[in-house]
Amino acid sequence: MKTILSGRTREVIIDTGGPVVIIGESINPTRRKKLVTTLQEGNFDFVLELAENQIKAGADVLDVNVGFPGVDDVKLLPETVRILQDRFDIPLCLDSPNPRAIEAALKIAAGKCLINSVNGEEASLKALLPVAKEFGAAIIGLCMDDDGITHDPEKRLSIAEKIIERAVKAGIKAEDVVIDPLAMAVSADPQACRVTLETIRLVHQKLDHNITQGASNISFGLPDRESLNSAYMAMSVYNGLTCPIANPEKITSIVRAADLVLGRDDFAVRFVEYFQSRQ
Ligand code: THG
């Protein structure tokens, strides 16, 4: 199954049988004070720097999250989208809990964006599916609903199925629903990663949909996050993860290695190219 996103002109194809597509996570104010202070000053230089560094490091899509306490994201998200797309021809993943901010951003965005995110709650489906349909956007469907977050992978799978069904009823193509199995901190719950890995396997085998996740979430609160994130990334890709939200400056080499190991990089061309570009 293929999900196609686009920037001003350039298309990115996320293919359940193809190599991993990296959604750069770094435009996110969580623990990035400089991003908050510069955005508050109306200064977008640091956002552009984060974008450029991620693209150089292998990001195919950029996640854009400008949520922080007190922000008017209905104004700031579209502004940030405009400034990013004026400079870079890359598809964007609009990361906001506010449907009005997402809609405002889609109104001015070029190409085909990914809405981050819709979930199985009635309120979320009702607010965002019509918006996705109207603007021809793809969506991320989070495996949680009005009952909250379940630890049962089969139940997460059925929430994924429900979101896909409702999206198709709303006129969205099934392939434009990317599933998020919910990656959470393993420091808080020893079984968190196992549950998510099993959900990835089920969604991949039973639905063959593209799968994303906030891959760096799992290492919150622990030292040596890079080792943990790397181990988890390799296992996730093996199970069917196709478009992680992650830090390309740290994860691209592991992703290229995983693609090579899984037979998706004939003669190691991309692996070697990436290695040489880093020398
Ligand atoms: N699912 C979906 N969207 C999401 C998440 C998800 N968006 C937000 C988040 N989770 C994914 N994004 C991040 C961004 C940064 C970090 C983790 C998840 C992070 N950053 C390091 C830090 O804050 O210390 C810094 C990383 C670095 O500098 O290298 O941990 O789950 N759909």
Boltz pocket constraint, residues with backbone or C-beta under 6 A from the ligand:
constraints:
  - pocket:
      binder: B
      contacts: [[A, 25], [A, 26], [A, 28], [A, 30], [A, 31], [A, 32], [A, 65], [A, 95], [A, 116], [A, 117], [A, 140], [A, 180], [A, 182], [A, 183], [A, 212], [A, 213], [A, 214], [A, 215], [A, 216], [A, 217], [A, 245], [A, 247], [A, 250]]
      max_distance: 6.0
